[in-house]
Amino acid sequence: MQQRPLALMLSATILALAGHYAQAQPAASTAAAAPTTRAQVKMERDEFIKSHRWDSISETWVLKPEFEPPADMKGRAQVRQERDDFLKNHRWDAVSEEWVPLTKPRVISQLSRDQMRRETREFLRTHEWDAVAETWSRKRK
């Protein structure tokens, strides 16, 4: 049950990355961009509905077969693997509220569900996916 929010968050991240590449604009035009209008929101929704379908089994939006993500975009498995690699080599210290590097990597599969849930929650609270660099980076405070 608790994997659904994580899966939904990863799906939303991937969709946001796809939208970012599809609607990329030069930096000069973003500074003077007007607020999003209702018509623009409706158009974006319609484009999304054309390219996605609701999967009732996984309870998430999935890309339709005829639409493919950009070739250079990392897949969900790669993003998740990078997160797990970070969690394997770091431990959240609640006292100092910092990630502490481990001297020896830990085995993620041996963590309890509760431990993994807490560590993942802290990771998502302190890190964000950088679409430009295609890597996880610390959130700015």
C-alpha positions as CSV (number, residue, x, y, z in Angstrom):
1,M,0.0,0.0,0.0
2,Q,2.8,2.4,0.9
3,Q,4.5,1.8,-2.5
4,R,1.7,3.5,-4.3
5,P,2.6,7.1,-3.2
6,L,6.2,6.4,-4.1
7,A,5.3,5.0,-7.5
8,L,2.9,7.9,-8.1
9,M,5.6,10.3,-7.2
10,L,8.1,8.7,-9.5
11,S,5.5,8.6,-12.3
12,A,4.8,12.3,-11.7
13,T,8.5,13.0,-11.9
14,I,8.9,11.1,-15.1
15,L,5.8,12.9,-16.6
16,A,7.2,16.2,-15.5
17,L,10.5,15.4,-17.2
18,A,8.7,14.5,-20.4
19,G,6.7,17.7,-20.3
20,H,9.8,19.7,-19.6
21,Y,11.5,18.4,-22.7
22,A,8.4,18.8,-24.8
23,Q,7.8,22.4,-23.7
24,A,11.3,23.7,-23.3
25,Q,11.7,27.4,-24.1
26,P,14.7,29.7,-24.3
27,A,15.6,31.3,-21.0
28,A,14.7,34.8,-22.2
29,S,11.1,33.9,-22.9
30,T,10.6,32.3,-19.4
31,A,11.4,35.5,-17.6
32,A,8.7,37.5,-19.4
33,A,6.1,34.6,-19.5
34,A,2.6,35.5,-18.6
35,P,0.6,33.4,-16.0
36,T,-0.9,30.2,-17.3
37,T,-4.4,30.8,-18.7
38,R,-7.4,28.5,-18.4
39,A,-7.2,27.7,-22.1
40,Q,-3.5,26.7,-21.8
41,V,-4.3,24.4,-18.9
42,K,-7.2,22.8,-20.9
43,M,-4.9,22.3,-23.9
44,E,-2.2,20.7,-21.7
45,R,-4.7,18.4,-20.1
46,D,-6.0,17.3,-23.6
47,E,-2.5,16.6,-24.8
48,F,-1.9,14.6,-21.6
49,I,-5.1,12.6,-22.1
50,K,-4.1,11.9,-25.8
51,S,-0.7,10.4,-24.7
52,H,-1.7,8.6,-21.4
53,R,-4.2,6.2,-20.1
54,W,-5.3,5.3,-16.6
55,D,-4.1,1.8,-15.5
56,S,-6.6,0.6,-12.9
57,I,-4.4,-2.2,-11.8
58,S,-1.4,-0.1,-10.8
59,E,-3.6,2.9,-10.2
60,T,-1.5,5.3,-12.1
61,W,-1.2,7.1,-15.5
62,V,0.8,5.2,-18.1
63,L,2.1,6.3,-21.4
64,K,0.1,4.8,-24.4
65,P,2.1,2.4,-26.5
66,E,2.2,4.6,-29.6
67,F,3.8,7.4,-27.6
68,E,7.4,6.9,-26.5
69,P,9.4,9.0,-24.0
70,P,12.5,10.9,-25.3
71,A,15.4,8.5,-26.0
72,D,17.8,10.4,-23.7
73,M,15.4,10.3,-20.7
74,K,16.3,7.9,-17.9
75,G,13.7,5.3,-17.1
76,R,11.9,4.8,-13.8
77,A,14.2,1.8,-12.9
78,Q,17.3,3.9,-13.4
79,V,16.0,6.8,-11.2
80,R,15.0,4.3,-8.5
81,Q,18.4,2.6,-8.7
82,E,20.2,5.9,-8.2
83,R,18.1,6.6,-5.2
84,D,18.8,3.1,-3.8
85,D,22.5,3.5,-4.4
86,F,22.4,6.7,-2.3
87,L,20.4,5.0,0.5
88,K,22.9,2.1,0.4
89,N,25.8,4.4,1.1
90,H,24.2,6.9,3.5
91,R,22.1,6.8,6.7
92,W,19.7,9.5,7.9
93,D,20.8,10.9,11.3
94,A,17.7,12.3,13.0
95,V,19.8,14.1,15.6
96,S,21.9,16.2,13.2
97,E,19.2,16.0,10.5
98,E,21.9,15.2,7.9
99,W,22.8,12.2,5.7
100,V,25.8,10.4,7.2
101,P,28.1,8.5,4.7
102,L,28.6,4.9,5.7
103,T,32.0,3.3,5.8
104,K,30.6,0.0,4.4
105,P,27.5,-0.1,2.0
106,R,24.5,-1.7,3.6
107,V,22.2,-4.2,1.9
108,I,18.9,-2.4,1.1
109,S,16.9,-5.6,1.0
110,Q,17.8,-6.3,4.7
111,L,16.1,-3.0,5.9
112,S,12.7,-3.4,7.4
113,R,9.8,-1.8,5.6
114,D,9.5,0.8,8.2
115,Q,13.2,1.7,8.0
116,M,13.0,1.9,4.2
117,R,9.9,4.0,4.3
118,R,11.5,6.5,6.7
119,E,14.8,6.7,4.8
120,T,12.9,7.1,1.5
121,R,10.7,9.8,3.0
122,E,13.8,11.7,4.2
123,F,15.5,11.3,0.9
124,L,12.5,12.7,-1.0
125,R,12.3,15.5,1.5
126,T,16.0,16.5,1.1
127,H,16.6,15.7,-2.6
128,E,15.0,16.5,-5.9
129,W,15.4,15.1,-9.4
130,D,17.4,17.6,-11.5
131,A,16.1,17.2,-15.1
132,V,19.0,19.1,-16.7
133,A,21.8,17.1,-15.0
134,E,19.6,13.9,-14.9
135,T,20.6,13.2,-11.3
136,W,19.4,13.6,-7.8
137,S,20.5,16.8,-6.1
138,R,20.1,18.3,-2.6
139,K,17.2,20.6,-2.3
140,R,18.1,24.2,-1.5
141,K,17.0,25.3,2.0
